Amino acid sequence: MPSTLRNNFRRRTGLLLFVLATALLAPLAQAQQLQTKFGCNMTRNEDGEKVIYGDTGEFRLNGKRIEALRWESALYRPTHGFECSIDSSDDPQAEVQRDGARENWRITLKDPAAARQRRGYDFFNHGMNCSIRLQRDGDKLHVIPSCPALCGSRGNFTTLSVDLKTGTCSYEQK
């Protein structure tokens, strides 16, 4: 094969490989984004007592960057109520992963003890950890908390799922 033909072949092959690699890797290089606002409530009977769950929130994530974070989770009984809340002022940080078609974020706090103290929760010590997993599976967002640091006298936020298209919520059954 003459050298000119060989060089043309190498250039075209190299260009083809570059285009193919770019096309295949482009979805992996894009930042995973999540933008949702939700408002959920449910009344359920627990051991003969009426219990009302109420949650409102907003998550705007662009890869690891948290653009907005706000979640208030409340549980009301006839004689008393409990609440948990987290927002951008609590110094959250995000990790992001892709697991097949699912996108997963894990939100933690840089200093959960300081956030708890700032909120005035120095009485019941439910622990100083705070982790909230957000798992997007198609149009469904599963919100899985383990964040007792930001709950006053309540053990944790409420686990729930939100349909990102309709805004419909479902609470985990106890």
C-alpha positions in Angstrom: 0.0 0.0 0.0 1.5 3.4 -1.0 2.4 5.7 2.0 -0.2 8.4 1.0 -3.0 5.8 0.9 -1.7 4.4 4.2 -1.7 7.8 5.9 -5.2 8.6 4.6 -6.4 5.3 6.0 -4.8 5.9 9.4 -6.3 9.4 9.6 -9.8 8.2 8.7 -9.5 5.3 11.1 -8.3 7.6 13.8 -11.1 10.0 13.1 -13.7 7.2 13.1 -12.4 5.9 16.4 -12.5 9.4 17.9 -16.1 10.0 16.8 -17.2 6.5 18.0 -15.5 6.9 21.4 -17.0 10.4 21.8 -20.5 9.2 21.0 -20.2 6.2 23.3 -18.7 8.2 26.3 -20.7 11.4 25.9 -23.6 10.2 28.1 -21.1 9.2 30.8 -19.4 12.6 30.8 -22.7 14.6 31.2 -23.4 15.7 34.7 -26.4 13.9 36.2 -29.1 16.5 37.0 -32.1 16.4 39.2 -34.6 19.2 39.5 -37.8 18.6 41.5 -40.2 20.2 44.0 -42.7 18.1 45.9 -45.4 18.4 48.4 -46.8 15.2 50.0 -49.2 14.3 52.8 -50.9 11.2 54.0 -53.0 10.2 57.0 -52.7 6.7 58.3 -54.0 4.8 61.4 -51.1 3.6 63.5 -52.1 1.5 66.5 -55.5 3.1 66.7 -54.1 6.6 66.5 -54.5 9.0 63.6 -51.0 10.0 62.3 -50.5 12.7 59.6 -47.3 12.8 57.5 -46.4 15.9 55.6 -43.4 16.6 53.4 -42.3 19.5 51.2 -39.1 19.8 49.4 -36.9 20.9 46.6 -33.8 19.2 45.2 -31.8 20.8 42.4 -28.6 18.9 41.8 -26.2 19.3 38.9 -23.7 16.4 39.3 -22.0 16.9 42.7 -23.1 20.6 42.8 -26.1 21.3 45.0 -27.9 24.3 43.6 -30.9 24.1 46.0 -31.8 21.8 48.8 -34.8 22.1 51.1 -36.8 19.3 52.7 -39.2 19.6 55.7 -40.7 16.4 57.0 -43.4 16.4 59.7 -45.3 13.8 61.6 -48.4 14.8 63.6 -50.3 12.9 66.2 -53.4 14.2 68.0 -51.4 15.4 71.0 -48.0 16.4 69.5 -45.9 16.6 66.4 -42.4 16.1 65.2 -40.4 17.7 62.4 -37.1 17.3 60.6 -35.7 19.8 58.1 -32.6 20.2 56.0 -31.6 23.0 53.6 -28.6 24.5 51.8 -27.5 26.4 55.0 -26.6 23.0 56.7 -23.5 22.7 54.5 -24.6 19.7 52.4 -22.3 17.9 50.0 -23.3 15.4 47.3 -21.8 12.3 45.7 -23.2 11.0 42.5 -23.2 7.6 40.8 -24.9 5.8 37.9 -26.0 2.2 38.4 -27.2 1.0 35.0 -30.3 3.2 34.2 -30.5 4.4 37.8 -29.0 7.7 39.0 -28.0 7.9 42.6 -27.0 10.8 44.8 -25.9 10.6 48.4 -26.2 13.9 50.3 -24.3 14.2 53.6 -23.4 17.2 55.8 -19.8 18.5 56.3 -20.5 18.9 60.0 -23.8 17.3 61.2 -23.1 18.1 64.9 -22.8 21.9 64.1 -25.9 21.8 61.9 -27.8 20.1 64.8 -26.6 22.6 67.3 -27.4 25.6 65.0 -31.0 24.3 64.8 -31.2 24.1 68.6 -31.5 20.3 68.8 -29.4 19.7 71.8 -31.9 17.7 73.8 -32.7 14.2 72.4 -29.5 12.8 70.8 -30.6 10.5 68.0 -27.1 10.5 66.5 -24.9 12.8 64.6 -25.0 11.2 61.2 -26.9 12.6 58.2 -27.2 10.9 54.9 -30.0 11.2 52.4 -30.0 8.9 49.3 -31.8 10.0 46.2 -32.4 7.3 43.7 -33.9 8.2 40.3 -35.3 5.2 38.4 -36.9 6.5 35.3 -39.7 9.0 36.4 -39.6 7.8 40.0 -37.4 9.4 42.7 -36.9 7.4 45.9 -35.9 9.6 48.9 -34.2 7.4 51.5 -33.1 9.3 54.6 -30.8 8.3 57.5 -30.5 11.8 59.0 -31.4 11.8 62.7 -29.0 14.8 63.3 -31.5 17.2 61.8 -34.6 15.9 63.6 -35.5 17.4 66.9 -37.2 14.7 69.0 -38.1 12.6 66.0 -35.9 9.7 64.9 -35.7 10.5 61.2 -37.2 12.0 58.1 -39.9 10.0 56.3 -39.0 7.6 53.5 -41.0 8.4 50.4 -41.1 8.2 46.6 -42.1 11.0 44.1 -43.3 10.5 40.5 -41.3 13.3 38.8 -43.9 13.7 36.0 -47.1 13.9 38.1 -45.7 14.9 41.5 -47.7 12.0 43.1 -46.1 10.8 46.3 -46.1 7.4 48.0 -44.9 6.8 51.5 -43.1 3.6 52.6 -45.5 1.3 54.5 -44.5 0.5 58.0 
